[in-house]
Amino acid sequence: ANRRFDEVSLIAVTKTYPADDVLRLAGLGVRDLGENRDQEASAKAAAVAAAGAGVTWHFLGRLQRNKCRSVVRYADLVHSVDRIVLASALSDMAVRHRTSALGALVQVSLDGDPGRGGTVVGGTDPDTALASVLAAVDAAPGLALRGIMAVAPRDWSPDEAFEQLQSVAGFVRAEYPHASWLSAGMSGDLESAVAHGSTHVRVGSAVLGKRSALR
Ligand SMILES: *Cc1c(COP(=O)(O)O)cnc(C)c1O
């Protein structure tokens, strides 16, 4: 893809896999880990911290306001900020419970499917429109806007999805030059994501093996 190797970071998604696997990955130099459920992630992060490993946790999943208090305590970044009420709850909790800013990525929905989360490009609901969520995150105390994240819609080709996403990322960077991250690409579509400017791929099964539960 004519990208420099160091332009793309690997986030190993360890959901359903135990803390021992996180420690094994950390031993191999993989320090960025992703999880999508608070209950599982908080226990795993505590076990990894108790073992003395310094890692960076990325929270990737849909998030309810009542989980923010827990998430800000172990996660360094949340990739799934998709509404102003959630940004506000994360901000409140980050101010109270953290000593450094919580990295925040705004999750973009390319097809507007409300079941899968994500702000809508050009949307008109003030709580979930991309422009208003970006502005809210950027202004929120305790949060540091890093960029955007997306999952390719189920029945789109990865190239179609990531090409659109790349142009959205360009608009975002024009307005917020510090929001340079593009979190895109999973086991099944990371090549296309990297070809379209991804800076962070979130890879689970291709690193750790096929998960037994469908998640
Ligand atoms: C599970 C998950 C991934 C990793 O998926 P794989 O197909 O196993 O690589 C990436 N991003 C999110 C948001 C996830 O929930």
The ligand as an SDF file (V2000), in Angstrom:
LIG
                    3D

 15 15  0  0  0  0  0  0  0  0999 V2000
  -13.9300   -8.0400   17.9150 C   0  0  0  0  0  0  0  0  0  0  0  0
  -13.6060   -6.7190   17.3350 C   0  0  0  0  0  0  0  0  0  0  0  0
  -12.5060   -6.5570   16.4870 C   0  0  0  0  0  0  0  0  0  0  0  0
  -11.6000   -7.7010   16.0520 C   0  0  0  0  0  0  0  0  0  0  0  0
  -12.3070   -8.5780   15.2010 O   0  0  0  0  0  0  0  0  0  0  0  0
  -11.5690   -9.7830   14.4260 P   0  0  0  0  0  0  0  0  0  0  0  0
  -12.4840  -10.0680   13.2990 O   0  0  0  0  0  0  0  0  0  0  0  0
  -11.4760  -10.9150   15.3900 O   0  0  0  0  0  0  0  0  0  0  0  0
  -10.2420   -9.3030   14.0000 O   0  0  0  0  0  0  0  0  0  0  0  0
  -12.2450   -5.2840   16.0070 C   0  0  0  0  0  0  0  0  0  0  0  0
  -13.0210   -4.2370   16.3290 N   0  0  0  0  0  0  0  0  0  0  0  0
  -14.0860   -4.3560   17.1380 C   0  0  0  0  0  0  0  0  0  0  0  0
  -14.9040   -3.1350   17.4560 C   0  0  0  0  0  0  0  0  0  0  0  0
  -14.4190   -5.5970   17.6750 C   0  0  0  0  0  0  0  0  0  0  0  0
  -15.4890   -5.7150   18.4750 O   0  0  0  0  0  0  0  0  0  0  0  0
  1  2  1  0
  2  3  1  0
  2 14  2  0
  3  4  1  0
  3 10  2  0
  4  5  1  0
  5  6  1  0
  6  7  2  0
  6  8  1  0
  6  9  1  0
 10 11  1  0
 11 12  2  0
 12 13  1  0
 12 14  1  0
 14 15  1  0
M  END
$$$$
